[in-house]
Amino acid sequence: MRDGHRLGRRFGWLWGAYGTSALGTWLAFGAFPLIAVQVLHAGPAEVAALSSAGAAAGAAVAVPLGPWVEFRRKRPVLIGMDLLRFTALLTIPAAFAFGVLSFVQLLLVSVVVTAADIIFRAASGAYLKTLLPAGDLLVANARFEATSWTATIIGPPLGGAAIGLLGPVATVTADAASYLLSALGIRAIGGHEPPPERREATRMRAGDLLDGWRYVLADPALRPLFLNTALFNGLVMAIDALLAVLMLGELGFAPWQYGLAFAAPAIGGLLGSRLARPLVTRFGRHRVLVVTGALRALWPVGLAFTGPGTGGLLLVMGVELGLILCCGVFNPVHAAYRLERTATGRVTRVLSAWTVTTRVSTALLTAVWGVLGGLLGPRTAIGLAGVLLLATPLLLPRRAAAPLTEPEPEPEREPEPDHA
């Protein structure tokens, strides 16, 4: 994606690494549950545990790693997390080839990958803030957002075809390879990374684990965004799980129709990410953040009215298109603002706490709404979640807050070419 704004060769390598791993992740979308069902003959309870317990346990493992990573150079951490995910995922096709694959192994790999993903996201945010000046953070995050939605459009159909031809283990292998390529791309960035702040104490204390949460909850601008995104993301993911039950079960949609209902609207994410910077330039960051944050909450309640046939499919696609378009604008603006608002020496801890909370709230709300779906029916439970989402704009920041005043990092000079 080109928007006429050059961010340099080093960002280009980071962006390429992100795109490669994002595509690998979407190629393998849904592979773990499929392996559990098709290969290991797991039941519904085990599949649910793989999704929720694996995510929650991985988030718990990541908690002590956030403070530890804060005081280390971020590029080696990024490479290490990529290699960890590559190694963990590669054990699945290896165990499958030798006939020793088990459900416990799937669960353990899910925990490791989730924990590594949380730390990677936190470290990459901190690294990005040292790589670019504050004025370029919105452009960079918009590019990441567009890349993510592009992978969402391309990955699942390709992954579905690969699963049909080669089985779900093949897409896990492709996902593992994407992390290896990502590690090589990050290594190619080169250059000098500013040294992190030094710890006052040589050993980590128990209280250090809560630093990220304390920082966020003490900041009047970050606190409402933190609560808003945790609740919004959790309820939307809970709706998605129930919508799969409604569409594939009660309404009798074919799997390809269900996939189309979510893949095609991802085009809205591409459009939204392209609109983010022009909208902020014209209307201001705070107004764009609040308006798109409120608009995205209006759409999901419409999914409760999904019916059978073409009309129902078009309704889902329309709702998802509106939701994703708003998210495509909101997400990069929110990500850039969060980085600007967070002190450089706190970024990793803040992003770790943020991601851990989002993962745990998503797992918890998905489990709760799974129970509600069983008691009330999926349609009623979707409607209830949609109504609660209508209240989430109340958690958005009401007043604009200026970003923290910090000295800009000196831009790195691109290495001069060698002359013969």
Salt bridges, closest charged atoms under 4 A:
ASP3 OD1 - ARG143 NH2 2.48
GLU70 OE1 - ARG349 NE 3.08
ASP82 OD1 - ARG85 NH2 2.78
ASP117 OD1 - ARG85 NH1 3.18
ASP117 OD2 - ARG121 NE 2.96
ASP117 OD2 - ARG359 NH2 2.30
ASP136 OD1 - HIS5 NE2 2.73
ASP208 OD2 - ARG199 NH2 2.67
ASP208 OD1 - ARG205 NH2 3.43
ASP211 OD1 - ARG214 NH2 2.52
ASP211 OD2 - ARG349 NH1 3.09
ASP219 OD2 - ARG341 NE 3.13
GLU250 OE2 - ARG379 NH2 3.72
GLU340 OE1 - ARG285 NH1 2.58
GLU406 OE1 - LYS129 NZ 3.15
GLU412 OE2 - ARG10 NH1 3.46
GLU414 OE1 - ARG9 NE 3.29
